[in-house]
Amino acid sequence: MKTLLLPPGPRGLPILGSSFHYFRDILGFLIHMRKTYGEIAFFKLGKRKMYMVSDPEIVKDVLVTNNENFSKSRALKRAKMVVGEGLLTSEADFHLKQRRMIQPVFLQKRISKYASIMSEHSHRISEQWKDGQVLDMHKEMMKITFSIVVKTLFNSDIEKNPDEIGDALTAVMKQFTRLVFPYSEYLDKLPLLGVKRCNEALQKLDSTIYEFIEERRGDEDSYDDLLSLLLSVRSGESDSAGMSDQQIRDEAITLFIAGQETTANSLSWSLYLISQHPEVEMKLYAEIKSVLGSRLPNMDDYNNLKYTKMVFTEAMRLYPPAWTVVRRALSDYKLKDYIVPAGADIFMSQYVIQRDPKYYSDPLEFRPARWENDFIRSIPKFAYYPFGGGPRLCIGEGFAWLEGVLVLATILSGWKMKLVQNRAVIPDPLITLRPKNGLKMILEKRDV
C-alpha cells in the first residue's frame, strides 16, 4: 500500500499522538501549529488523523463548494448525547428537512419583532444591579440571554431559576472535552463523578424544555414562535409523519443552548475587552448616548449603532464563540499537494484564522475601528466566519447580531464596568469559547 504524503506537523507520541499537548492547551497548540507548520498541517489525536487548515479559500471549498463530501466531526456526533438529532448534529436529508421547517422563525421580518424584547429584558435584569457591586458578568449575560431566548423562542416569561440552568449548562460544557477525548467512549459507562454531574445537568435541561412543551400543549391560544411551529408539525399530521416528542426536544434544546450560550459568551468577551480599552468605552458610550438619549434601543436604532456593532464584531474576531469547525471526509479529498483519506478530519479554527497577521494588521489588538469603510470586503470571506458557513451556516446569525448590539447598547447606557484586579481572564475552549472561571467585574452606575 502506497504511503500518503503528509503535511508537516508534530511527531506526537505512540498511540496518543498529540493528544497530551492538544488537551493541555488547545488554543495555544493550534496557534503554534499555524506559526510553525503553515496553512496546512497534520497532527493526530489518538488514531484520528487531523488535517489542520488555516487557508480561507480551502475553508470555503470544504464548507461550501464540496460540502457534500464531508460529514460532521466525531465531536459533534458525540454531542448527540446532549442535543440528539437537532440542527447542530443532524446530517444529510434529515438536516435539510429540519432546517427548512425551522428557517421561517429566523426571517428578518420576524427577528425585527424581537428587538424590543431584547432591550426590555436586558434593561430589567441590569436594573437589579447595584453601584459598586462585584458580579460575574458572564453569569449576568447568561441570565439576560436566557430571559431573551425563553421569551422569543418559547414565548414565555417564566424564568425557571437562570442560575440553576446556567450551572447545568456549565456542567455539560465542561464534560464535552471528555466526550471528544480519544477513547472516551470507554469512559461513558464508568461511575465517574464528571459523568454523573453531566447526566444530572442533562436531566435538568430536559426537564426545563419538556416543561415548556407541556405548558404549550395545554394552552389553546395561538403563538407565533418556534415551539408552536414544532408542535404544529406533529399535531397536524399522524405521529408517524410528524415530529416525535424526542425530535421536538432535540430541536428545542439545540436552539435553547445555542440561543443562550453563544451570545452570552460574545457579550462577555465584549465587556471584557471594552473594560481594557477606555478609549473604546468612551467612543462607544458617546454613540449610545447620541443615538438613544435616555430611552431603550429598538429595531430602528440597530443600523445607527455602527460603532457598537464594530465593537461586537471585533470581540467575535478575537474570541469567536464557535472557535473551530471540523469536517470528516466521506471520500478521498485532494488538499493541494496532499490527499486527505476518507475517514480523516479537516480541522479549521476561527480562533486561529481570525488572528492571522496575513489578514489583520496587529491581529492581537482589540481595534473595533478596523471594521470601518467596509473592511470586511477587503479580506477573504472565510478570514472572518464566527457563525460558520455554507449549508450549515448558523441559522440564528441575524438573531445573534441584533441581540448582541442591542444588549450592549442597553446595559452600557447605564453602567461602566471594571475588571477585578489580579484576576486573569482565560478563554476556555469547550463546545463554545467561554471565559474560564467567569468574569468578575466591578459595576459603576452612570449619571444619566
Secondary structure, DSSP 8 states (H G I E B T S, - for coil): -------S----BTTTBTHHHHHHSHHHHHHHHHHHH-SEEEEEETTEEEEEE--HHHHHIIIIITGGGEEE-HHHHHTHHHHTTSTTT--HHHHHHHHHHHGGGGSHHHHGGGHHHHHHHHHHHHTT--TT-EEEHHHHHHHHHHHHHHHHHH-------HHHHHHHHHHHHHHHHHHHSTTGGGGTTS--HHHHHHHHHHHHHHHHHHHHHHHHHT--S---SHHHHHHHHHHTS-TTTS--HHHHHHHHHHHHHHHHHHHHHHHHHHHHHHHT-HHHHHHHHHHHHHHHTTS---GGGGGG-HHHHHHHHHHHHHS-SS--EEEEESS-EEETTEEE-TT-EEEE-HHHHTT-TTTSSSTTS--GGGG-TTGGGGS-GGGS-TT--GGGS-TTHHHHHHHHHHHHHHHHTTEEEEE-TT---EEEESSSEEEET--EEEEEE---
